[in-house]
Amino acid sequence: MLEQHGAKWGDKVRIVGLSIDSNADVVLKHVKSKGWTSVEHYWRAGSTCSKDYGVSGVPHVILIDKADKMVFIGHPASIDLEASIEKLLKGETLKGESA
Protein backbone atom coordinates (compact mmCIF):
# COMPACT_ATOMS: atom_id res chain seq x y z
CA MET A 1 0.00 0.00 0.00
CA LEU A 2 2.81 2.42 0.78
CA GLU A 3 4.39 1.83 -2.62
CA GLN A 4 1.06 2.55 -4.31
CA HIS A 5 -0.17 5.43 -2.11
CA GLY A 6 2.97 6.71 -0.38
CA ALA A 7 3.34 9.87 -2.46
CA LYS A 8 -0.31 10.80 -1.91
CA TRP A 9 -0.42 9.87 1.76
CA GLY A 10 2.90 11.52 2.56
CA ASP A 11 3.63 11.71 6.27
CA LYS A 12 -0.06 11.37 7.20
CA VAL A 13 0.05 7.54 7.25
CA ARG A 14 2.45 5.33 9.17
CA ILE A 15 2.51 1.60 8.77
CA VAL A 16 4.26 -0.09 11.65
CA GLY A 17 5.05 -3.78 11.74
CA LEU A 18 5.32 -5.54 15.07
CA SER A 19 6.83 -9.00 14.82
CA ILE A 20 6.13 -11.92 17.12
CA ASP A 21 8.95 -13.97 15.61
CA SER A 22 11.30 -15.88 17.89
CA ASN A 23 14.21 -13.46 17.48
CA ALA A 24 15.20 -10.21 15.81
CA ASP A 25 17.33 -11.92 13.13
CA VAL A 26 14.24 -13.72 11.80
CA VAL A 27 12.45 -10.36 11.58
CA LEU A 28 15.34 -8.74 9.67
CA LYS A 29 15.55 -11.61 7.17
CA HIS A 30 11.78 -11.52 6.60
CA VAL A 31 11.70 -7.74 6.11
CA LYS A 32 14.60 -7.87 3.64
CA SER A 33 13.14 -10.80 1.68
CA LYS A 34 9.77 -9.02 1.31
CA GLY A 35 11.32 -5.65 0.45
CA TRP A 36 9.39 -3.91 3.21
CA THR A 37 11.86 -1.06 3.59
CA SER A 38 9.28 1.74 3.83
CA VAL A 39 7.52 0.19 6.84
CA GLU A 40 8.71 0.67 10.41
CA HIS A 41 9.42 -2.69 12.02
CA TYR A 42 9.67 -3.64 15.65
CA TRP A 43 10.21 -6.93 17.40
CA ARG A 44 8.05 -7.39 20.47
CA ALA A 45 10.71 -9.44 22.27
CA GLY A 46 9.38 -10.15 25.77
CA SER A 47 6.73 -7.43 25.84
CA THR A 48 3.07 -7.96 26.66
CA CYS A 49 1.84 -5.97 23.64
CA SER A 50 -0.06 -8.92 22.14
CA LYS A 51 -2.06 -9.31 25.33
CA ASP A 52 -2.42 -5.55 25.78
CA TYR A 53 -3.90 -5.08 22.29
CA GLY A 54 -5.90 -8.31 22.11
CA VAL A 55 -3.83 -9.96 19.40
CA SER A 56 -5.03 -13.53 19.03
CA GLY A 57 -3.53 -14.26 15.62
CA VAL A 58 -1.56 -12.84 12.74
CA PRO A 59 -1.85 -10.77 10.74
CA HIS A 60 -3.49 -8.23 13.03
CA VAL A 61 -4.26 -4.59 12.26
CA ILE A 62 -4.97 -1.55 14.41
CA LEU A 63 -6.12 1.63 12.67
CA ILE A 64 -5.72 4.89 14.57
CA ASP A 65 -7.57 8.05 13.52
CA LYS A 66 -6.40 11.67 13.52
CA ALA A 67 -7.50 12.07 17.15
CA ASP A 68 -5.23 9.15 18.15
CA LYS A 69 -8.23 6.90 18.82
CA MET A 70 -8.06 3.22 17.88
CA VAL A 71 -10.96 2.82 15.45
CA PHE A 72 -10.36 -0.70 14.15
CA ILE A 73 -8.67 -3.74 15.65
CA GLY A 74 -8.72 -7.07 13.90
CA HIS A 75 -7.73 -9.17 10.92
CA PRO A 76 -6.95 -7.11 7.80
CA ALA A 77 -9.09 -9.38 5.60
CA SER A 78 -12.18 -8.23 7.50
CA ILE A 79 -11.83 -4.60 6.34
CA ASP A 80 -10.90 -2.73 3.18
CA LEU A 81 -7.70 -1.22 4.55
CA GLU A 82 -7.03 1.18 1.70
CA ALA A 83 -10.59 2.56 1.69
CA SER A 84 -10.57 2.82 5.48
CA ILE A 85 -7.29 4.73 5.48
CA GLU A 86 -8.65 7.08 2.81
CA LYS A 87 -11.76 7.73 4.95
CA LEU A 88 -9.67 8.41 8.04
CA LEU A 89 -7.48 10.84 6.10
CA LYS A 90 -10.61 12.77 5.12
CA GLY A 91 -11.63 12.94 8.78
CA GLU A 92 -14.51 10.50 8.26
CA THR A 93 -15.45 7.81 10.73
CA LEU A 94 -15.49 4.13 9.94
CA LYS A 95 -19.06 2.86 9.92
CA GLY A 96 -19.77 -0.56 11.36
CA GLU A 97 -16.25 -0.98 12.65
CA SER A 98 -15.14 -0.79 16.21
CA ALA A 99 -12.04 -1.07 18.28
MOPE-V646260 format. One record per residue. N is the residue number from 0. OMEGA is omega in whole degrees, 0 to 359 (none if undefined). Layout:
BEGIN
n->N omega->OMEGA
n->N omega->OMEGA
END
This chain:
BEGIN
n->0 omega->180
n->1 omega->177
n->2 omega->182
n->3 omega->188
n->4 omega->187
n->5 omega->181
n->6 omega->181
n->7 omega->182
n->8 omega->179
n->9 omega->181
n->10 omega->181
n->11 omega->182
n->12 omega->173
n->13 omega->173
n->14 omega->185
n->15 omega->177
n->16 omega->177
n->17 omega->186
n->18 omega->174
n->19 omega->180
n->20 omega->186
n->21 omega->178
n->22 omega->185
n->23 omega->179
n->24 omega->178
n->25 omega->179
n->26 omega->181
n->27 omega->179
n->28 omega->181
n->29 omega->180
n->30 omega->180
n->31 omega->182
n->32 omega->179
n->33 omega->182
n->34 omega->183
n->35 omega->185
n->36 omega->181
n->37 omega->179
n->38 omega->174
n->39 omega->181
n->40 omega->177
n->41 omega->176
n->42 omega->187
n->43 omega->179
n->44 omega->183
n->45 omega->184
n->46 omega->179
n->47 omega->186
n->48 omega->179
n->49 omega->177
n->50 omega->183
n->51 omega->184
n->52 omega->174
n->53 omega->180
n->54 omega->179
n->55 omega->178
n->56 omega->179
n->57 omega->359
n->58 omega->183
n->59 omega->185
n->60 omega->171
n->61 omega->175
n->62 omega->182
n->63 omega->183
n->64 omega->183
n->65 omega->179
n->66 omega->180
n->67 omega->177
n->68 omega->175
n->69 omega->184
n->70 omega->174
n->71 omega->174
n->72 omega->178
n->73 omega->181
n->74 omega->183
n->75 omega->179
n->76 omega->182
n->77 omega->182
n->78 omega->173
n->79 omega->186
n->80 omega->182
n->81 omega->179
n->82 omega->180
n->83 omega->178
n->84 omega->178
n->85 omega->179
n->86 omega->180
n->87 omega->178
n->88 omega->178
n->89 omega->181
n->90 omega->180
n->91 omega->175
n->92 omega->177
n->93 omega->181
n->94 omega->176
n->95 omega->179
n->96 omega->177
n->97 omega->179
n->98 omega->none
END
